[in-house]
């Protein structure tokens, strides 16, 4: 089954860390996925955009459009994007296949400590700029498929929770199903 796992949350909430670990775990189950990390996409395809509200919205739309193209080619996608508004996430849900919203819930203080890119510290010293969660609001998701409190859960538990959700909802086969299919094809 083709699907899109959409990680949303503040910068520093753990989106990339958990998405990267998830992709490795899914690869171990022979799941073919493409990881579209917001920072990597920004460097390659959104370098022309600022980190203000308009630039962030355009960037999120570009990621959603790429997920659509990946899905249309028979590959599941994993996306990491702050995607600050419900309307942007609604657009991504509408556009992609089997959309699974994963809200990376984490207090701004913890995100600030973890945030290695320097965006938050830079924004705190420059009141002319805008940054999500500081001088620009982040709309928490209404009904995400999963909420992961990344200040409390280790990476492995977060990945296990997502895998469990995928199995429970028959989006991917269980580990035993995979082992049986491998035995049958050997």
C-alpha positions as CSV (number, residue, x, y, z in Angstrom):
1,X,0.0,0.0,0.0
2,X,1.3,3.5,-0.9
3,X,1.2,6.0,2.0
4,X,2.5,9.3,3.2
5,X,3.8,9.8,6.7
6,X,3.7,13.5,7.4
7,X,5.8,14.7,10.4
8,X,4.7,18.1,11.7
9,X,6.0,20.1,14.7
10,X,8.3,22.9,15.7
11,X,11.9,23.1,14.6
12,X,13.9,20.9,17.0
13,X,10.9,18.7,17.9
14,X,12.7,15.6,16.4
15,X,11.0,15.3,13.0
16,X,14.2,14.5,11.0
17,X,15.7,12.2,13.7
18,X,12.6,10.0,14.0
19,X,11.8,10.1,10.3
20,X,15.4,8.9,9.5
21,X,15.1,6.1,12.0
22,X,11.7,5.2,10.8
23,X,12.9,5.0,7.2
24,X,15.7,2.6,8.2
25,X,13.2,0.4,10.1
26,X,10.8,0.4,7.1
27,X,13.7,-0.5,4.7
28,X,14.4,-3.5,6.9
29,X,10.8,-4.6,6.2
30,X,11.3,-4.1,2.4
31,X,9.2,-1.0,2.4
32,X,10.2,1.4,-0.4
33,X,10.0,5.0,0.9
34,X,11.4,8.4,0.0
35,X,12.3,10.7,2.8
36,X,11.6,14.4,2.0
37,X,13.2,16.3,4.9
38,X,12.2,19.9,5.0
39,X,15.7,21.2,5.5
40,X,17.1,19.1,2.6
41,X,14.2,20.2,0.3
42,X,14.8,23.8,1.3
43,X,18.5,23.6,0.3
44,X,17.6,21.9,-3.1
45,X,14.3,23.3,-4.1
46,X,13.3,26.2,-1.8
47,X,16.5,28.0,-1.4
48,X,14.8,31.0,-3.0
49,X,12.4,31.3,-0.1
50,X,12.8,33.1,3.2
51,X,11.8,31.5,6.5
52,X,8.9,33.9,7.0
53,X,5.3,32.9,6.9
54,X,4.8,33.2,3.1
55,X,8.1,31.4,2.4
56,X,7.2,28.6,4.9
57,X,3.8,28.1,3.3
58,X,5.2,27.9,-0.2
59,X,7.9,25.5,1.0
60,X,5.3,23.2,2.7
61,X,3.2,23.2,-0.5
62,X,6.3,22.2,-2.5
63,X,6.9,19.3,-0.1
64,X,3.3,18.1,-0.4
65,X,3.5,18.3,-4.2
66,X,6.7,16.2,-4.2
67,X,4.9,13.6,-2.0
68,X,2.1,13.5,-4.5
69,X,4.6,12.8,-7.3
70,X,6.4,10.2,-5.3
71,X,3.1,8.5,-4.5
72,X,2.0,8.7,-8.1
73,X,5.1,6.7,-9.0
74,X,4.2,3.9,-6.6
75,X,6.5,4.8,-3.7
76,X,5.5,5.8,-0.2
77,X,6.8,9.1,1.2
78,X,7.9,10.3,4.6
79,X,7.9,14.1,4.9
80,X,9.2,16.4,7.6
81,X,7.8,19.8,7.6
82,X,6.9,22.3,10.3
83,X,3.7,22.9,8.2
84,X,2.4,25.4,10.7
85,X,-1.3,25.6,9.7
86,X,-4.1,23.2,9.6
87,X,-4.9,24.3,6.1
88,X,-1.5,23.4,4.8
89,X,-1.7,20.0,6.4
90,X,-5.2,19.6,5.0
91,X,-3.8,20.3,1.5
92,X,-1.1,17.7,2.0
93,X,-3.7,15.2,3.2
94,X,-5.9,15.8,0.2
95,X,-3.1,15.6,-2.3
96,X,-1.3,12.4,-1.1
97,X,-2.2,8.7,-0.6
98,X,-3.1,7.3,2.8
99,X,-2.0,10.3,4.7
100,X,-0.7,9.7,8.3
101,X,-0.2,12.9,10.3
102,X,2.4,12.5,13.1
103,X,2.5,15.4,15.4
104,X,5.8,15.8,17.2
105,X,4.7,17.5,20.3
106,X,7.5,19.1,22.2
107,X,7.7,22.2,24.4
108,X,9.4,25.2,22.7
109,X,12.1,25.3,25.5
110,X,13.2,21.8,24.7
111,X,13.1,22.5,20.9
112,X,15.3,25.5,21.5
113,X,17.9,23.4,23.4
114,X,17.9,20.7,20.6
115,X,17.7,23.0,17.6
116,X,21.1,22.8,16.0
117,X,20.6,24.9,13.0
118,X,20.6,28.1,15.0
119,X,17.2,29.3,13.5
120,X,15.6,29.9,16.9
121,X,18.5,31.7,18.5
122,X,18.9,33.9,15.4
123,X,15.2,34.8,15.5
124,X,15.2,35.6,19.2
125,X,17.9,38.3,18.5
126,X,16.2,39.7,15.3
127,X,12.7,41.0,15.9
128,X,12.3,41.8,12.2
129,X,12.2,38.2,11.2
130,X,9.4,35.6,11.9
131,X,9.8,32.2,13.3
132,X,7.3,29.4,14.0
133,X,6.4,29.1,17.6
134,X,8.2,32.3,18.7
135,X,6.7,35.3,16.9
136,X,4.6,33.2,14.5
137,X,1.9,30.8,15.7
138,X,1.9,27.1,15.2
139,X,-1.6,25.5,14.9
140,X,-1.6,22.2,16.7
141,X,-3.2,19.5,14.6
142,X,-6.9,18.8,15.4
143,X,-6.9,15.0,14.9
144,X,-3.5,13.7,14.0
145,X,-3.2,9.9,13.6
146,X,-0.3,9.9,16.1
147,X,0.9,12.3,18.7
148,X,4.5,11.7,19.9
149,X,5.7,13.6,22.9
150,X,9.3,13.7,21.9
151,X,10.5,15.3,25.1
152,X,9.4,12.2,26.9
153,X,9.8,9.3,24.5
154,X,13.1,8.0,23.1
155,X,13.5,7.6,19.4
156,X,13.0,3.8,19.4
157,X,9.7,4.1,21.2
158,X,8.5,6.8,18.7
159,X,9.5,4.6,15.7
160,X,7.9,1.5,17.3
161,X,4.6,3.5,17.9
162,X,4.5,4.5,14.2
163,X,5.3,0.9,13.0
164,X,2.6,-0.4,15.4
165,X,0.1,2.1,13.9
166,X,1.0,1.1,10.3
167,X,0.6,-2.6,11.2
168,X,-2.7,-2.2,13.1
169,X,-4.2,-0.3,10.2
170,X,-3.0,-2.8,7.6
171,X,-0.8,-0.2,5.9
172,X,2.2,-2.5,6.2
173,X,2.4,-6.2,6.9
174,X,3.4,-7.4,10.3
175,X,6.9,-8.6,11.0
176,X,5.8,-12.2,10.9
177,X,4.1,-11.7,7.6
178,X,7.3,-10.4,6.1
179,X,9.3,-13.3,7.4
180,X,6.8,-15.8,6.0
181,X,6.8,-14.1,2.6
182,X,10.6,-14.2,2.6
183,X,10.6,-17.9,3.4
184,X,8.1,-18.6,0.6
185,X,10.2,-16.8,-2.0
186,X,13.5,-18.4,-0.9
